Amino acid sequence: MLSVTSAQSAAIDVSDLDVKTLIPHRDPFLLIDGLEDYQPGESLTAVKLVREDEFWVAGHFPEFPVMPGVLVVEALAQTCAAFMALGQAQKDVRSDLYVLLKTNVRYPKPVLPGVRLQLTVQLDMASDALHVFKVKAFHGKTVCVRGELAVGIAPREKVIPA
């Protein structure tokens, strides 16, 4: 694996880009609402508007709704996948699946409905088949999740049986 240490190029405006063109997830499991800051080869920031009508609010927990940590991690993983798809613009990204292989995260604060959650992923190491990211989910100055995710690239035909 190669360590990513230097700036690749200037920021690219991705705010008008539809996330659905990059990753296969759809409602109710598309957990990022938009993209904000993309530094090619370096990082991506996405946004999740945590709404009061989310599918998990009624049951996790009824008296004190908290977004399940696994859903925050999934939103971060989807941001990683969007980053990887943006980096492979010359390739038909629909032929690859980006799969979460490893997590190492901490949950210092809960995510509550009504927040605008920012999801930042920064490429730490990369190879042809594996990318490792430093990740953080936060709103304002409150960090809710931070850690590391490893995401693999798998050709769709090798993962999905014919």
CORMO-V742306 format. One record per residue. N is the residue number from 1. PHI is phi in radians with two decimals (NA if undefined). Layout:
# CORMO-V742306
n:N phi:PHI
n:N phi:PHI
This chain:
# CORMO-V742306
n:1 phi:NA
n:2 phi:-1.70
n:3 phi:-1.52
n:4 phi:-1.68
n:5 phi:-2.24
n:6 phi:-2.12
n:7 phi:-1.13
n:8 phi:-1.51
n:9 phi:-2.99
n:10 phi:-1.23
n:11 phi:-1.07
n:12 phi:-2.10
n:13 phi:-1.29
n:14 phi:-2.07
n:15 phi:-1.10
n:16 phi:-1.64
n:17 phi:-1.36
n:18 phi:-1.37
n:19 phi:-0.97
n:20 phi:-1.14
n:21 phi:-1.40
n:22 phi:-1.85
n:23 phi:-2.22
n:24 phi:-1.44
n:25 phi:-1.14
n:26 phi:-2.43
n:27 phi:-1.00
n:28 phi:-1.57
n:29 phi:-1.88
n:30 phi:-1.42
n:31 phi:-1.87
n:32 phi:-2.17
n:33 phi:-1.67
n:34 phi:-3.00
n:35 phi:-1.99
n:36 phi:-2.10
n:37 phi:-2.12
n:38 phi:-2.10
n:39 phi:-1.92
n:40 phi:-0.90
n:41 phi:1.32
n:42 phi:-2.17
n:43 phi:-2.75
n:44 phi:-2.57
n:45 phi:-2.05
n:46 phi:-2.06
n:47 phi:-2.24
n:48 phi:-2.18
n:49 phi:-1.53
n:50 phi:-1.43
n:51 phi:-1.63
n:52 phi:-1.19
n:53 phi:-1.76
n:54 phi:-1.04
n:55 phi:-1.08
n:56 phi:-1.59
n:57 phi:-1.04
n:58 phi:-1.13
n:59 phi:-2.10
n:60 phi:-2.39
n:61 phi:-2.00
n:62 phi:-0.95
n:63 phi:-1.48
n:64 phi:-2.64
n:65 phi:-1.12
n:66 phi:-2.23
n:67 phi:-1.12
n:68 phi:-0.97
n:69 phi:-0.98
n:70 phi:-1.14
n:71 phi:-1.30
n:72 phi:-1.14
n:73 phi:-1.10
n:74 phi:-1.08
n:75 phi:-1.08
n:76 phi:-1.15
n:77 phi:-1.12
n:78 phi:-1.14
n:79 phi:-1.15
n:80 phi:-1.04
n:81 phi:-1.09
n:82 phi:-1.10
n:83 phi:-1.02
n:84 phi:-1.13
n:85 phi:-1.14
n:86 phi:-1.07
n:87 phi:-1.32
n:88 phi:-2.00
n:89 phi:-1.01
n:90 phi:-1.35
n:91 phi:-1.94
n:92 phi:-1.29
n:93 phi:-1.17
n:94 phi:-1.22
n:95 phi:-1.47
n:96 phi:-1.96
n:97 phi:-1.98
n:98 phi:-1.83
n:99 phi:-2.10
n:100 phi:-1.31
n:101 phi:-1.87
n:102 phi:-2.70
n:103 phi:-2.24
n:104 phi:-2.57
n:105 phi:-2.27
n:106 phi:-2.16
n:107 phi:-2.13
n:108 phi:-1.18
n:109 phi:-2.47
n:110 phi:-1.30
n:111 phi:-1.78
n:112 phi:-1.94
n:113 phi:-1.03
n:114 phi:1.72
n:115 phi:-1.76
n:116 phi:-1.75
n:117 phi:-1.50
n:118 phi:-1.71
n:119 phi:-2.10
n:120 phi:-1.94
n:121 phi:-2.20
n:122 phi:-2.16
n:123 phi:-1.13
n:124 phi:-1.83
n:125 phi:-2.55
n:126 phi:-2.59
n:127 phi:-2.43
n:128 phi:-1.08
n:129 phi:-1.98
n:130 phi:-2.53
n:131 phi:-2.20
n:132 phi:-2.00
n:133 phi:-2.15
n:134 phi:-1.53
n:135 phi:-2.23
n:136 phi:-2.68
n:137 phi:-2.05
n:138 phi:-2.68
n:139 phi:-2.36
n:140 phi:1.04
n:141 phi:-1.80
n:142 phi:-1.56
n:143 phi:-1.52
n:144 phi:-1.75
n:145 phi:-2.47
n:146 phi:-2.60
n:147 phi:2.76
n:148 phi:-2.44
n:149 phi:-2.22
n:150 phi:-1.94
n:151 phi:-2.16
n:152 phi:-1.81
n:153 phi:-1.95
n:154 phi:-2.28
n:155 phi:-1.04
n:156 phi:-0.90
n:157 phi:-1.19
n:158 phi:-1.53
n:159 phi:-1.75
n:160 phi:-1.76
n:161 phi:-1.11
n:162 phi:-1.25
